[in-house]
Amino acid sequence: MRLIFVIALAAACTHAPPAPGPAPDAPADGADRESRFRIYFGGARVGTAIERETWSPAGVTVLRDERVRFLRGDAEVRLATTIEILADRALAPLRVTWTERAAGQTRRGTAVRDGRGWAVQVDNTAARLPADARPAELAPLVVRRDGRFAGRVFLPARGFLAGAGTIEPVAPHRLIARLALAGGATSEATIDVTDDGSYARVVDGEGVIAIRAPDADDAFEPVDLVAAASIAITDTGTGTGTGTGTGTGTGTGTGRELVLDGDLALPPVPGQLARPGPDGTGIALVLGRHLAGALPAGPPGPDRTRAITALVARVRTRIAPDLAAGPASPRTASAATAGDCTTFALAYAALATHAAIPTRVVTGLRVDGDRLVRHRWAVSWTGRAWIAVDAAFGAAPAGGDLIGLAIHDADDAGLVAGEAALTHVHAASRR
């Protein structure tokens, strides 16, 4: 599943908040700056970011150039993301461009502010944003000028997804940045600054850390991000779980039992049954493809199971499993020919929705031997029941090895909400 290295709101924040400053629309200080950062995930180096501010009598250009490199199994993945923002000297944004390059593919997006707000174009799809929304990467300049920030923001690298953001001082040399999206999804970043007010470190909610360093370059060995993001399963008892769900579309799916530690509220998706943990904390979870879940029933109708199976076969015929392929989006997955589990899930969801089969996407974990790895699949209404559909493994119904943490729509906001849910699981044990 795709990991996106976006430090929401905190990118480019290079100074501690000053004493109450000038009025919100006053010009900023107008000094050119350049900062370099090393990016880490799971304690390992995964990338580099360079941030520049260039001032002129007309305003400021903010440029963020981020490059990440890692392994997914044996496949090496390289992502290069560039965000450029033009704003006037009062920090009113005028134009935003975003470019992402991966696996020989290039995606682009632009947002231009006009009299009716923002006109957005991403992957040949047009949209509108309110005029008072700011690109998240510009908010830290407001903090440097005003001491804090609160307002509507959008994330260029996440399909120009909009939400409500704040950056506030919480202690000497420390800020907290928060972003709340429609539907309740939230993300948070902690920003540390040094005694002289320079930017020192940002830690986002997914455990991605950016540290300022004068020699931030690309001279590092890539690490396996699947392993770094996985959760080990420990054995704590004998238990009776005998699950055989392997993600192949066969097997009895008689179930297995796990205990998850974390602040969890699991959705009642098919394939799992959750109860309070044995000591009153965490979640005791039974997995099995025979478990129906408790989602609200869809519209009654004829059984569409055979149609769902045909759609899964269609997706698997068109898309080749490739962990090094460029990341898919809700707008590009329907035409993708290679990708990871997110690509399979989004492509299947697009086909099922077009066929009038009620479908939603699930973000969660898959049991892979003695560890849990991040995964994404779908659930569809057959006309009689909800079933799990794991197009990446050709399973319909799926289950027995899947742990759903969030159920959501196949759009940018849903994907962000799903990724936020992944951070809540701390440990797993087998009973």
N, C-alpha and C positions, 0 to 999 in steps of 0.2 A: 504494500500500500504506500502511496506517495506520502513522503514527509516534506513539509514546506518550511523553509527556514526564513520565517518572517518574524521579526521582533516588533510586534505591533506597537505603534505610537512612539516607541523609545528610540528608534533608529535616528542617528545623527544628533542625539542630545548630548552636548559637549560641556555643559556648565551647570553648576548647582543653581537652584532658584535664588535670585537676588531679593533684596528687600522690595516691597511693593513698588512697581515701576510706573512707567508712563501709561497714558490711556491706551486701551486695547488697539486703537488704530494708529498709534504713533509709529514713526519709522523705527526699524531695528538699527543695530549699531553699525552694520555695513562693513564688517571686516571679513576678508576672504579667509577660508579655513579648509584644511584637508586632514582627515583622520583615517587611520587604517586599523582594522580589527581582525583578530583571529576568531574563528567560529568553531565551537566544540559541541559534540553531542555524545552523551554517555561517557564523558571523560576523554574522548578521542577527538583529534583535530579533523574537521570535515570541510573547512572552507575559509574564505577570506572576503572581507568587505572593505571597500574604499568609499568614503563619503566626502563630497566637496561642496562648499558654498562659494559661489562667485558673484560678487556684487558689482553693480554698475549704477549710474544715475537713474536708470529706468526701474531697477529692482534687483532680484536675486534669482540665480539658477541653483537649484539643489540637485545634485547628482549622486545616486547610490548605485554602485557597481558591485554586485555580489556574485561570487563563484564558489560552488560547492562541488566536492568530488568524494565519492564513496563507492563501496562495493555492495551489491545485493546478491549474495551468494558469490558466484564466479563472475558476475557481470559488473563492469565498472560503469558508473553513472556520473555524468558531468552536467551540471546545470549552471547557466550563466544568466543572471537577471540584472537588467538595468532599468532604473526608474529616474526620470528627469522631470523636474517641476519648475515651471516659470511662475514667479510671483512678483508683485510690485513691492516697493519699499515698506509698505504697511503690512506686508505678508498676506495680502489678498491673492490667492492663487488664480492663475489665468489659464494654464495649460499643463497637462500631465501626459507623458508618454511612458509606456511600459513595453519592454521586450524581454522575452525568455527564449533561450536557445538550449536545446537538448537533443541528443541523438540525431543530429542533422535536420531537426525541425525547428522552425522559428514561429513563435506566437507573438502577436502585437496587440496593443490596446492604446487608445487615446481618449482623453477627456478634455473638452474645450468648454470654457465657461462663457455663456452668452446671456442675453437678457432674460431668458427663461430658466436659467440654471445651468447644469452641466449636460452637454451632449456627449455620450459615451459610445465608443465603437470598440468591441472586443471580438476577435475571431469572426468578423463579418456580421456581428449581431449588434444592433443599436439599442440604446437604453437612455434613460434620463435620471439625473440625480438632482436633489435640491441645491439651490444656489449657495446655501450657507455651509455645505459640506466641504471639508478640507481634506487633501491627501494626508494620510497618517504621518508620512515622513516630514511634513511641514510643521506638525504640532510641536515638536521639540524647540523649534525656533521661537514659537510663541511663549513657551515656558521660559526660555532664556531671557525674553523681554519682559514678561508679565509675572513670572514666578509660578505660574500654574496654567493649566489648560482644561477647558470643558467645552464640549460641543460635538457636532456631528462630524464624523470622519468617514473616509472610504479607503480601502486597501487595494491599490492598483494591481498588486501581484496575486490577488484573490478574486479576479474577475470584477474589480472595482466594487466589491461588496461594501455596503455602508452600515454604519452603526453609531452608537453614542460612545464617545471616548472622554477619558479624564487622565490628567497627569498631575499628581499632587505630592508635595513633600510630606513625608511621614516620620522623618528623623533627620538629624544632622547628616548631610552627605548622602541622603537616600530619598528616592522618589518611587512612587508606585504608579504604573500606567495600567489602565483598565479599558477594555473594549467590550461593550454589550451589543449583541446583534439581535435582530428581530427573532422572536421565538425563544429567547432566554439563553442562548449560547453566550458564554463570556470567555475572555482570555485576559491574562494578566502578565505583566513584566515588572521586575524589580530592577531599578537603576541605581548603581553606586557611583559616587563621585569622590575625587581625592580632596586633600586639604586645600589645594589651590583652585578647586572648582572644576578641574578637568574630568572628563568622562572616563570612568575606569572599567565598568562591567555592566552588562545587561543579561539577566536570566529570564527567559520567557517561560510560560506555563508548561511547555513540553520538555523542559530541561535543556533547551538549546542555550548555550552561553556564548556571548560575544565579549572579548577582552581586547582593549586597545593595546596595540603593540607597534612600535616604530618600524619593525622589520616584518610586518605581516605579508608573507608571500605564499606561493603555492607549493613550497618544497616540503611535502609531507606524504607519508604513505597512506593510501586510502584504507579505511576499515570497513568491515562488514556491518552495514547498518541494520540488517535484519536481526543479526545476533545482538547488536547493541540495544535494540529496542524491544527485545524479547523478554519474557518474564519466566524465570525458572520455576518448575513445579517440583516441590519437595514431597517426599513420602512421609506421612505422619501416622499411618495405621494400616490395617489390613484391608478394610473396606470390601465391598462386594461389587463395585462397578466393573462391568465386563464389556464395555463398549467396543464395537467393531466398526463404527462409522469412520471411513477412511477418506471421504471426499471423492469417491469414485463412482457414486451412484448405485453401489451394491452394498451388501452386508445387512445384518439384522438390525443395527442401530438400537441394541438393547439398553444402552445407557452407560454412563460413567459418572462418577461423583467427584467434584472438586470443591474446595473452599477458597474463596477469594477474599483478600484483605484490602479494604479501602472504603472510601466514602461513596457507596454505590447505591443506585436505584435502577435496577435492571428493567428494561422493557419486557412485557410478556410476549415475546416473539416465539413462534413455533420452534421447537427443537430444544427448549430448556425449561426447567422448573426451578425457581429460586425460593429459598426459605432462609430465615435468620440463621446465622452461623451457630456452631455448637456451643460456643461460650457467650453468645449474645452479641458478638461483633462479627463483622464481615458477612458474607453470603455463602450459604451452602447451596450448591448448584448441581442439579441432575441434568445430564445431557442425553438426548436421544431423538432420532428423527421421528419416533412415534409420538412425541409430546406435541400437543396441539397449540400450546400457548393460550393466551386470553385476549387477543386483539379484538376490537369490535368487529362484528360480522360485516362483510360487504354485501352488495346487492345479490339476492338469490338469482340463480340462473343455471344453465346447463354446465356440466363438469368440463372445465377448460384444461385439465391436467395434460392431456395429449398435446394441446396447442402450446402450453408452457414448455413441455419437453422438446417440441419442435423448434421453438425459439432458442432454447439453450443450445441445441445442435447447430442452429444457424450461426449463432455467435461464435461457437468454437470452431466452425468451419472457416469463418472470416478472420478471426483474431488469433494470432500466434502468441503463446506465452513468451514474454520477453521482459525481464526485469530491467534491462537497460534502455527500453524504449522511452521516448519522450512522455512526460506525464500527461494523462488525459484530463479533460475538463468536461462538464456537462454539455458543452457545445461541440466538442470534438470527438467524443467517444463513439457516437453513432457511425462515424466514418473511419474509425481506427482499424488498423490491420495488425497491430502488435501492441502488447501492453501487459500490465500487471492486474491484480485482482480488482482494483478500482476501475480500470478500463473495462473489464468483463462485466462488472456489476452495472456500470452506467450504460454500457451498450445494451445489455439485456433489458434494463429498465426502460430505455427509450423504445425498444421494439415492443415490449409488453404494453406500455402505455398507448402506443399507436394502435395496438390490437385491442384496445379497450379492456385490458386485463388490469384491474387495480393492483398497483405495485409500489412498494417503497424500498428504500435502500437501508441496509443495516451495517453499522460500523462496529467492529469488536475484535475478537481474538480467535485464533484457530489452534487447537491442540496439535502440536508437532513434536511427537516423542515426549521428552521430559521438559518441554518449554511451551509457552504460549507466544504466538507471533501475531502481529497485527494483520487484520484481514477485513475484507469488505464483500458483502453478498447482497441478496435481495429477498424480499418476501412477496408472494403474489396470492391473490384471492382466486381460487379455482372456480368459484360459483357456489361452493359448499363449505370450503375451509381455507384458512391461510396455510401456506406451505413455505418452507425455506428453499431458496433457489440459489445454488452456488455455481454460477456459470463457469467460473475459472476451473472448477474440477468436474464439470458436467453432471452435477448432482441435482435432481429434482424428483422427489423432495430430498433436501439435504438435512444434516443434523448428526448429532453424536460427537462431533468434534468442533462445534461452533459455539462461541459465547457472544451473544449480542449485548453490546453496551449502550447503543443508541440507535433508534429507528428514525428515519428522516426522509425528506424529499431528495430527489436526485438533482440538487442544485448547489450553488456555491455555499449558501448559508448552511445547508444541511451537512455538507462535507466538513465545514469548520466546526459545527456542533459535534459531529461524530468524532473528530480528532480531539476535541476537548475532553470527551468522555474517556478516551484512552488513558489519560493521565491520572485517573482516579484509582486504578488498580495498582496495589503495592506489591502483592505477593500471591502465590497460589500454592495450594497443597492438595495432595491426593489422599482421600480417606480410605 
